[in-house]
Amino acid sequence: MNPVIHPASSAGNTVDPVTVEIIRNGLYAVTEEMKTNLTRTAYNLIIYEALDFTVGLFTKEGDTVSIGLGLPMFIRGMSETVKAKIRHFGYENIRPGDILVTNDAYTTGSHLNHFTFTMPVFHEGRLEGFTCCMAHWLDVGGTLGNVTTDIFSEGIQIPIMKYQREGVVNQDLIDIIAMNVRLAERALGDLRAQITAITTGERRYVELLQRYGADAVNGAIRQIMDSSEAVARQNTLSIPDGIYEAESFMDDDGLEIGKRIPIKVKVIVQGDEMTVDLSDVSKQVRGFYNSGFTTGIACAQVAYKCLTTPTDYPVNDGSFRPLKVIMPMGTVISAERPYPMRVWMTFPMTVIDTIFKALAPAIPDRSIAGHHADLVFPNIHGISPEDGRLFIVGIGPLGGGWGAKSREDGVSVTVCINDGDTHNSPTEQLEAKYPVLVEKYEIRRDSGGAGQYRGGLGAEMVVQALAPFTVTTRIDRVHCKPWGLEGGGDAMGNGLAVRHKGEWKTDHPNAKIFNVRLERGDAYKMLSGGGGGFGNPLERELDKVAEDVREGYVSAEVAREVYQVVVDERGQLDHAATEALRTAKRDGVADELAWDGQ
């Protein structure tokens, strides 16, 4: 199967530019209000604090009109899910007041935790579009904590069906969901929040249609998409024609520990069009790191948008008309039933990283070194000592370092590229709601790759158990470290440690642990990796190295051994000692030392 983004027709009457801009901002405002109402009514931290969701507006054909920035990886999954619902019911069976639902992983491209609700928008008796909300439910049943090896062990599966038919809710569906999840009141609370989001979108979209008329709104949408396409094509033209390839690896699939998983990509640029060939990405794996084909397309789209239309809003399908994606079924980013999908997002992050890596020789001024590329997100569960009830919580994402660019340092402690607008879990919320104590949450010194421009820093977080609970982590990119570019150094990878009875265990073969029991006073430590450096470290300005030492980003030892800069205990630059050190290095008095990110 070779999914392709095809150009859409731009037929229709021209709408004046002022009206187009008003409607453009109106569409964006609708999705922003949908986001606000979802977060105000959701029950779980992962939605109202971490913001693990995306909302959107779509044409009657299912093309993306505007999506709230949310998670970039939903950029394709939401649109394809809307289209799948249209195919399933047919236009003749979609009526005002209907709400369509599914969490089918092979349709959305993600895991079963992502429930997707869609509502048709009718105006004057005609279907004019859809509103949609995809959000993460904390629990959907299935095995808790272990590595899953098929989709059936991962939770309840809801096929494409109607949650609401012409305004009447399907109570049987609600009862089935409630019986299959552990925390029914929270799941159903988040369900109602999603309904609030899509009904808000439907109401505001109808108001827009009433105010300006369907012809003007639809015409403006066509022009907005055409404009996005034109910008994307123009910026694609600025990339030299050629075939660009790169390869990276993932640590393992959680079952065959240490067996690396290859990620190979090929990017073909010809004129104003780009093809991303993902044919050589690893075959689907037994462990739960697979994702569906819509996620594979999203990998290419996220990378392409970053390179061609990074500031073009609202996000719409016009931006992707010059992009073709080649991808067979049966890979880790196009998995087929019944391969497991629970940790669907991890591998795609590195696919995007590797696309940037492939294009780095062609456009070094627009490329970025590798980043930590993982959620660094533990899941814990236990019995609350306050009320004796089961609690389940994911703490994170931790945030880590991003790669440096040709003219600037990488950003520090920032969520990975696929996570977009998501936030970490506020310490105050965690400690108020769950039996945990955050002992430490700080920048991880020396974690960024060295370079003329330094990679961003990762973080270290230590969480103590105030009552017994079980912790599971699924972290990758421990051994496949974030790479540097143009002579820049690699960064530290992600990491993990566990403390039992005061003793730290730090020799895990990777950063994946499953159902590890912690007693009161025990703790776990999460370590997020940094970003790769860009350019020769010896070309970094001396004052910047000294400032890094003063800020705690770089140790005096690394400053001396890698940057060959001498800084005293107060972080003050010693020019004479620095010159003497560099002269000695040039004369071969001292051995060359290579920084390997450790």
N, C-alpha and C positions, 0 to 999 in steps of 0.2 A: 504494500500500500504506500503510495507516494502522495501524501496530502499536499495540496498546492493552494496558495492564496490567490484567487483569481481577481482580475480587475472587475469592478462593478460599473454598471452603466451610469453615465452622468446626464442622462436625458432629463428634460423637464425645463420649466420656465426659470429664468434667472431671478433671484431675489436680490433686492438692493443691499449693498454692503452694510448699511447701518442696521437694517433688520436682521441680517445674518449674525452680526456681532451680538445683538440683543438676545437672539435665540441661542447662540453659542453659550453665552453666559447663563441663560436661563436653564439650559440642559445641565450645565455644570452645577448650578445651584440646586437642581432637583436631586442629583446624586449626593450632594453634600448634606441636604436635609434628611435624606434616607439614612445616611451614615449616623447623623446625630440622633435620630429617633431610635435607631437600633441600639446604640451604645447606652442611651438613657433607660432602656427597658430590658436589656439583657440581664441574665442571672449569673453568668460565669465570668470570672476575671479574664479568661482567654478572649472573650469578646469585648467587654467594656473597658478593659485596661490594655491587654496585649493587642487588641484590634485585629484579631485573626478572622477577617471576613472581607468581602468585597460586595458592593452593590452596583447595579448598572441599569442603563436604558438601552433598548435594542429595537431595531427596525422590525417590521412585520415579517421580514425574511430571517430575522435572527442575527443580523450584523450588529456589531458594537457601535453604539452612538456615543455613549459617555459612561465611563466607569469611575466610581470613587477610587482613589489611588490605592488603598488597601494593599492586597498581595498581588504583585505583578504576575505571578504564575497563574492566577485566575483569568488572565487576559484572554486566553483561548478557551479554557474549560467552560466558562459561563456561556459564551456565545454558542459553542458546540452543543451544550446541554439544552439551550433554548431551541436550537435547530432540531435536536433529537426529539424534543417534546412536540414540536410542530409535525415532524414526520410521523410520530407515534399516533397522534390524535387526528391529524388532518385539520385544515382550517375550518371545515364544516362542523367539527365537533369541539371547537374552542369558542366559548361563549362569554358574554359579560358576567363578571362575578366568579369565574373559574379561578382556581389557584392550582397550579401543577407542581408536583414535587418528585424528587428522586434523590437518592444518595449513591446511586450505582457508580462504583469507582471507575468502571471502564467507560462510562459516559463522561463523567466530570474530569477524569484523568487523575484524580487524587484519591484520598482514602475515604472510608465509609463515614468518618466523623464530619465530613462536609455535606450537610444537607442543603439542597438548592431548591428554593421556592420561586416560582415564576407566575406573574399575573398579566393577562392580556390587557391592553389599553384600547378601549373602543371610544370613538367619537362620531356622533351622528350616525350610529348604527354600523360603522365600518371599523374593522381592526386596523389600528395605526401603529402598533408596536407592542413592546413588552417591558415590564420591569422585572428585575431579578435580584435575588440576594443569596449568596453562598457564604455560609458561616460555619465555624468549627464548634461542634458539640463536644463537651469534655469527655463524655462516655457514650458509646453506642452498643454496649454489651461486648460479647466475645471474650477471648482470653485476656487477662489483665497482667501485663508485665512481661510475658515471655515472648520469644521470637515466634512469629506466626509463619506458617509455611503454605497456607492457602487462604483465599478470601473468606471461606466459610467460618474460620476461627476468629475473624476480626470484628464480627458484630452483625447487627441486623442489616439486611439489605432491602431497601425499598425500591421496587421498580418504578418506572415512569407511571404515575397515576395522578388522580385528582384528589388533592387534600380538601378542596372546596369545589362544589359543583353549583354554579349559578347562585352563589351566596350561601349555600347550605354546606356546613362543615361535615366531613366524613368522620363521624365519631368512632367507627370501627377501626380506622387507621390510627387514631390517637390512642385507643386502648391497646392496640398491638404494639405500638412504640413504647408505651408506658410499661408494658409487661416485659420488654426485652432490654431495658436499660437499668442500670443500678440506681441512678439518682433521677427518678422520673420527674420530680417537681422542678428540678433544674433544667432538664432536657425540654420539658414542655414550656417552661418559662422562656427559654431561648427560642423555641419554636414560635411562640406568640410575638417575641421581639422581631423575628424575621418577617412575620406577617405584617407587623406595624410598618416595617421598612418598605415592603413592596406596595402596600396600600397607600402609604404616603407618596411614593413615586407615581403610582397610577393617578392619584388625585391631582398632583402638581403637573403631570404631563398633560392630563385632560385640560387643565386651566390654561396651559401654554397653547394647546390646540384651539381652544375657544377664543383666546385673545387674538391670535395671529392667523388662524385658519390652517387647515391641514396642508393646503398647497404650499403656503409660505414656510411652515415648519419643515415639511419634507424636502422642499427645495433648498432650504438653508442647510439641512443635514447633508444633502448631496454636495453642496458647495464646500461645506466644512471638510468633508471627506476628500473631495478633489484637491482642496488646498493642502491637506496633510500629505496626500500622495505626491503633489508637486514638490513639496519641501523634501520629502524622503528621496525622491528621484534625483533632485539637484545635489543633495549631500552624498548620495551613492556615487554620482559621477565624480566626486572629488576623491574617491578611493581608486588607486591604480588598478586597472584590469589585471587579473591573474588568478591563479589557483593557490590557495593558502591552506596549510595543514598544521595540526598540532595534536599532541597526545598528552594525557595525564592519567592518573590512576586514583581509584578509591581503595581504602584499606582492605575491606572485605564485606561480605554480606551478612555478617553476624552469626553465621553457621560454620562456614569453612574459614576459620580464623587464620589471618595472614595471607590468604589467597587474594592477590590484588585483582581489581576489576578495571579493565582498560576503558578509557574514554577517548575515542579518536573522532576528530571532526575535520571536515573539509569545507572551505568557503570559496565559492567561485564568484568573482566579480566581473561583470561584462556590461560596460556602458552604465546605464542607470538602473540596472537590476542586479540582485544578489541571490545566489542559491546557497543554502546551507545544507550540506549533505551529512546526515547523521547515520549513514548505513553501517559504519564500522563501530558504533557505540556498542558496548558489551551486550550480549544476549541477556534476556531476563534471568534473574537469579532466584535461588530457592528461598533466600531470606526476604524480609519484608521491605526492601528498598526499591521496589519497582513502582513505576507510575504509568498512567495510560497515555495513549498517543496524543491527546490534546496537550498534555504537558510537554511532550517532545516538541510540538510546534511552538508552544509558549517559550521554550528555551531560545529558539531562534528569534522569535519576535521580541523578547525582552532585550536580547543583545542588539538586534537591529534597531530598535527604537532608541536605545542608549547612544548608538552611533550616528543616527540620522535625524531623529525628531525628539530629542530628550525633553524639550520644553513645550511641545505642541499639545495643547489641551483644548477640549476634553480628549482623552484617549479614545481613538476610534479606529475602525478597520481600514480607513483610507491610508493610514500610515504604512500598512503592510502589503499594499498592492504590488510594489516592486519586488517583494520577497517570495521566493519559492523554497519549500522545505522538502527534502527527499529523506524518507525514513521508512524502512520496512517495519512490519509488525513483529513483535516478539523480542524487542530489546528492553533494557531497563527503563526506557522512557517511552515505550509503546507496548507494554505488557498485555498479555491476553489472559482471559479467565482460564483457570482459577488462581493464577499467580498472586501472591500476597502484595498488598499495597500500603500497609499501615504507615510506614515511614517514607512516604512518596516523594517528599520534597528534597531530601538530602542529595541524591545524585544529580538532579538537574542543576543545582547550584554550580557544581564543577563543570557541567556541560557548558554553561554560560561562560564561566571563567576561561574555559579552553577555547571557545570561539574568539574571545578577546585575545588570547594568546596567539591564535593562528593569524590574526590580522595585525599583530604588533609590528612585524617587519614592514608592512605596507603603510600603516598610519601610526607611527610611534607617538605623534602629538595627540592622538585621540585614544590611545590604548591605556590600559591600566594593568598593573602587576596583579598577581593572584591575591585573593583575600581568604579569610578564614573559612568561608563557605560552609557553615553549619549553624544550626539553631543553638547548639550547646544547651540543650533543653532537657533536664531530668523530669521524669514523672514520679510522683510519690503518692502512696495511698496507705491508709491505716484507719484506726478507730479513734475518733476524737475523744480525749479524756473529759471534755466538758459535757457532752450529751450522749456519748456512746454510739454515735452514728458513723457510718463509713464516710470518709472524705477522700477525694481524688483531686490532685492539683498538679499542674505543670508549672514549673518555676523557670521563667525566662521569657523570651530568648535572652541569652547572656549578652550578646553583642561582642564583636571582636574587631580586629584590624582590617582595613581595606588597603589594597595595593596603592603604591605611589604612582603618580603620573609624571609626564616629562617635564612639568613645571611646578609641581606641588607635592607636598607630603601626603601620604594616605591619612584618611580620617580614622580616629580611634574609637573603640568600644561602640561600634555601630552595627545594627542588625545586618545580616547578610542580604545579598542583592535580591533574592527571591522573596524576601520578607517585606520589602517596601516600607510601608508606613507603620509596621507593627512596633510595639513598645515592649520594654521589659516589665517584669512584675514589680510593682513598688514594694519595697521592704516593709513599709508600715502596714500595707494591706495584708501581706503574707503573714506577718507576725500577729496581726489582730485576728485573722481568720483560722490559722492553722498552727499546730504545735511545733513551730520551728523558730530558731533564732539565727539570724544572719550575723555570723561572727566577723566576716570580712567581705568587702566588695571593693576592689581597688584595681588600678591599672597594673598590668603585668609588665614589669620593667624588662627591657631588652627583647620583647617579643616581636617587635617590628623588624623587617628586613632592612639591612644597612644599604645606603645608596646616596648619590648626590641629593636625591629626595628620598627621605626615609618612609618606610611603610608605617601604617597605623598600628597602634598598640592594641593588644587583646586585654582581657580582664581576668581576675581571679576572684572566685566567690566561694566562701566556705559557709555551709549551712548545717547547724547543729540540730539534732533531734531532741525536742523537749518531751516527747513521748514516743514509744516505738512506732516506726513506720517502715515501709518497704520502698526502695528506690530502684528505678530502672533508667538507664541511659542508653542512647543509640548513636553516640557521637562518632563521626568519621573524620577524615583528613588529619589524623594524628601523624601518620607516616608520610602521606603525600602532602608535603608542606606547601604553603603559599609561595609561589615562585617569584623571583625578581626578574626584571627586564633590563636589557642594555647594560649588563654588568652589575646590576643591583643584586643584593643578597636575598636568599630565601628567608622567610620568617619562621618563627616557632609554629608548630602545629597545635591543634587542640589537645587537651589532656584531661586526666581524671585521677583522683586519689580518694581513698576511703579510710576513715579513722575508726578503728574498733578498740575500745578500752584504752584510749590514749595513744595507740600505735597506728601510724599512717602506713597504708599499703599503697605503694606507688609503682609497682612493677606489673601492672595489668598489660597484657599483650596489645590491647587497643583501649579505646575509651567506651567500650560497650559492656555494661553489666545488667543483669536481668534478675529482678526480684531479690535484691540483696536486703536483708533485714538489718535495720539499725535500731539499737536500743537507746534509751535516754542517755545523753551525753556523747553518743557517737556522732559522726559528721561525714559529709562528703564535700569534696572540693572540685569545682568545675574550673577548667582553664581554657579560655578561648585563645585561638591563635592570632597572630598579627597579620599584617599585609606585607607583600614583597616590596623590596626597594627598587628604585629606578636610577640607573646610572652608577658610575664609579664612586664608591664611598669616599675616596680621596679627593673628590672634587666638591664635596659638601663644604659650605662655608664654615670656617672655624668657629665663628660666633654662634652659629646654629647648633653645632655639636656641643659647645659649652652650655648653651641654653637647654638642650635636651638633658644634659646631666643635671643641671639645676632643677629642672622640672620633674626629675625622676623617671624620664622616659628611657634613658640610656645610662648604664653604669659607667663609672670612670674606667673600669677595666676594658669594657668594649670600646669606649672612646679611644683608649690607647692602642689596643690590639687590632682593631678593625679600621677605625678612622685615622689612626696614627695622630691623635690629638691628645695632648697632656692637659688635664684639668685637675686642679687641686681639690682638697676636701670641701671647700666652699663653693665649688663649681666655677672657679675663676680660671680663665684660659692662661696657660703658661706658654707664651710665644716662643721663648728661647728653647725650652725643653722640647716643644713640638717640632721646631726646625731641626734640632739635633736628632730627634727620633727619626724624622723623615729622611734626613741625610744618611743616617746609619742604615735605614732600610734600602735606600737607593744604592748604597755602596755594598750591600750584601752582608753587612755586619750581623744582622739578625735574620732568622728564618722568616720566610713568608708565612703568614697565618691566614687561613681562609675561614670566614665566618659561615657557619652552617646552620645558623638559627637556633643554636642551643647554648 
